[in-house]
């Protein structure tokens, strides 16, 4: 996740408290629509968004 945080930004939808997420460089949100809207606003309408279900169980590898 550290490598992802260096190359991009992460928005998290989870029950974890906001402070914990922020310490992991994840922007906390309480629902998917809010997170998606914030990502599009920050990155523009042509941005690519990756949604990882059960992200705590998955770690994507960028190539």
Backbone as CSV, one residue per row, in Angstrom:
resi,resn,N_x,N_y,N_z,CA_x,CA_y,CA_z,C_x,C_y,C_z
1,UNK,0.819,-1.193,0.000,0.000,0.000,0.000,0.861,1.253,0.000
2,UNK,2.045,1.167,0.576,2.929,2.330,0.603,3.298,2.746,-0.813
3,UNK,3.558,1.773,-1.670,3.907,2.078,-3.057,2.734,2.734,-3.779
4,UNK,1.529,2.268,-3.507,0.340,2.868,-4.115,0.192,4.307,-3.661
5,UNK,0.421,4.560,-2.381,0.283,5.918,-1.844,1.296,6.872,-2.462
6,UNK,2.461,6.351,-2.858,3.472,7.195,-3.494,3.065,7.527,-4.927
7,UNK,2.485,6.560,-5.641,2.148,6.742,-7.049,0.752,7.309,-7.276
8,UNK,-0.118,7.203,-6.296,-1.488,7.635,-6.494,-2.139,8.014,-5.184
9,UNK,-3.445,8.021,-5.188,-4.214,8.345,-3.991,-5.190,7.219,-3.716
10,UNK,-5.532,7.064,-2.443,-6.468,6.012,-2.054,-7.631,6.634,-1.277
11,UNK,-8.820,6.202,-1.629,-10.036,6.602,-0.940,-10.610,5.324,-0.345
12,UNK,-10.946,5.337,0.925,-11.423,4.129,1.581,-12.835,4.247,2.103
13,UNK,-13.634,3.223,1.848,-14.989,3.119,2.390,-14.954,1.944,3.361
14,UNK,-15.025,2.253,4.645,-14.851,1.214,5.654,-15.437,1.684,6.980
15,UNK,-15.564,0.747,7.884,-16.029,1.075,9.227,-14.885,1.499,10.145
16,UNK,-13.650,1.395,9.665,-12.514,1.832,10.489,-12.621,3.324,10.777
17,UNK,-12.037,3.748,11.888,-12.129,5.166,12.221,-11.242,5.986,11.281
18,UNK,-11.642,7.230,11.065,-10.970,8.109,10.112,-9.489,8.281,10.426
19,UNK,-9.143,8.401,11.686,-7.751,8.619,12.071,-6.859,7.452,11.635
20,UNK,-7.349,6.242,11.795,-6.582,5.065,11.382,-6.330,5.088,9.880
21,UNK,-7.357,5.399,9.113,-7.207,5.459,7.655,-6.237,6.558,7.244
22,UNK,-6.360,7.709,7.855,-5.491,8.828,7.501,-4.030,8.516,7.802
23,UNK,-3.768,7.769,8.853,-2.396,7.357,9.170,-1.833,6.430,8.089
24,UNK,-2.717,5.742,7.370,-2.316,4.853,6.283,-2.408,5.553,4.926
25,UNK,-2.565,6.884,4.938,-2.649,7.698,3.720,-3.859,7.337,2.858
26,UNK,-4.955,6.995,3.540,-6.218,6.680,2.865,-7.232,7.744,3.260
27,UNK,-7.898,8.319,2.256,-8.940,9.311,2.527,-10.215,8.575,2.925
28,UNK,-10.716,8.818,4.127,-11.869,8.056,4.622,-13.215,8.572,4.103
29,UNK,-14.077,7.627,3.753,-15.449,7.932,3.354,-16.368,6.875,3.950
30,UNK,-17.618,7.245,4.146,-18.580,6.320,4.745,-19.432,5.589,3.725
31,UNK,-19.435,6.075,2.464,-20.156,5.325,1.437,-19.456,5.465,0.089
32,UNK,-19.692,4.516,-0.783,-19.000,4.420,-2.056,-19.286,5.624,-2.948
33,UNK,-20.513,6.104,-2.962,-20.848,7.226,-3.843,-20.052,8.475,-3.472
34,UNK,-19.923,8.757,-2.178,-19.135,9.915,-1.748,-17.672,9.766,-2.158
35,UNK,-17.116,8.592,-1.982,-15.721,8.344,-2.348,-15.528,8.488,-3.858
36,UNK,-16.434,7.927,-4.625,-16.344,8.002,-6.082,-16.456,9.448,-6.558
37,UNK,-17.412,10.182,-6.013,-17.586,11.579,-6.400,-16.348,12.407,-6.063
38,UNK,-15.763,12.160,-4.901,-14.551,12.890,-4.496,-13.379,12.554,-5.416
39,UNK,-13.258,11.297,-5.790,-12.180,10.891,-6.701,-12.341,11.547,-8.062
40,UNK,-13.538,11.560,-8.596,-13.782,12.203,-9.901,-13.546,13.695,-9.831
41,UNK,-13.943,14.310,-8.727,-13.729,15.755,-8.586,-12.229,16.067,-8.521
42,UNK,-11.484,15.249,-7.817,-10.046,15.482,-7.663,-9.273,15.159,-8.942
43,UNK,-9.685,14.113,-9.644,-8.915,13.608,-10.788,-9.514,13.935,-12.149
44,UNK,-10.753,14.421,-12.164,-11.407,14.758,-13.426,-12.297,13.636,-13.926
45,UNK,-13.213,13.974,-14.834,-14.198,12.998,-15.306,-13.604,11.859,-16.138
46,UNK,-12.403,12.032,-16.668,-11.772,10.989,-17.472,-10.858,10.080,-16.647
47,UNK,-10.821,10.298,-15.349,-9.939,9.521,-14.474,-10.350,8.054,-14.449
48,UNK,-9.365,7.207,-14.239,-9.638,5.782,-14.066,-9.732,5.506,-12.580
49,UNK,-10.749,4.748,-12.200,-10.991,4.426,-10.794,-11.021,2.917,-10.645
50,UNK,-10.295,2.412,-9.674,-10.286,0.982,-9.383,-11.014,0.767,-8.070
51,UNK,-12.040,-0.055,-8.095,-12.790,-0.379,-6.886,-12.406,-1.790,-6.468
52,UNK,-11.878,-1.913,-5.256,-11.450,-3.211,-4.763,-12.380,-3.621,-3.624
53,UNK,-13.195,-4.606,-3.884,-14.087,-5.121,-2.853,-13.253,-5.888,-1.831
54,UNK,-13.607,-5.777,-0.573,-12.862,-6.461,0.487,-11.376,-6.138,0.394
55,UNK,-11.076,-4.858,0.244,-9.711,-4.410,0.043,-8.754,-4.820,1.142
56,UNK,-9.250,-5.028,2.346,-8.358,-5.447,3.421,-7.839,-6.862,3.194
57,UNK,-8.495,-7.587,2.314,-8.074,-8.950,2.002,-7.272,-9.012,0.699
58,UNK,-7.137,-7.872,0.021,-6.485,-7.821,-1.293,-5.446,-6.702,-1.312
59,UNK,-4.352,-6.960,-2.008,-3.367,-5.911,-2.226,-3.056,-5.931,-3.717
60,UNK,-3.453,-4.877,-4.443,-3.189,-4.874,-5.888,-1.706,-4.664,-6.160
61,UNK,-1.225,-5.220,-7.259,0.160,-5.028,-7.656,0.167,-4.220,-8.949
62,UNK,0.787,-3.053,-8.904,0.874,-2.208,-10.091,2.030,-2.671,-10.958
63,UNK,1.795,-2.739,-12.267,2.862,-3.135,-13.179,3.063,-2.074,-14.229
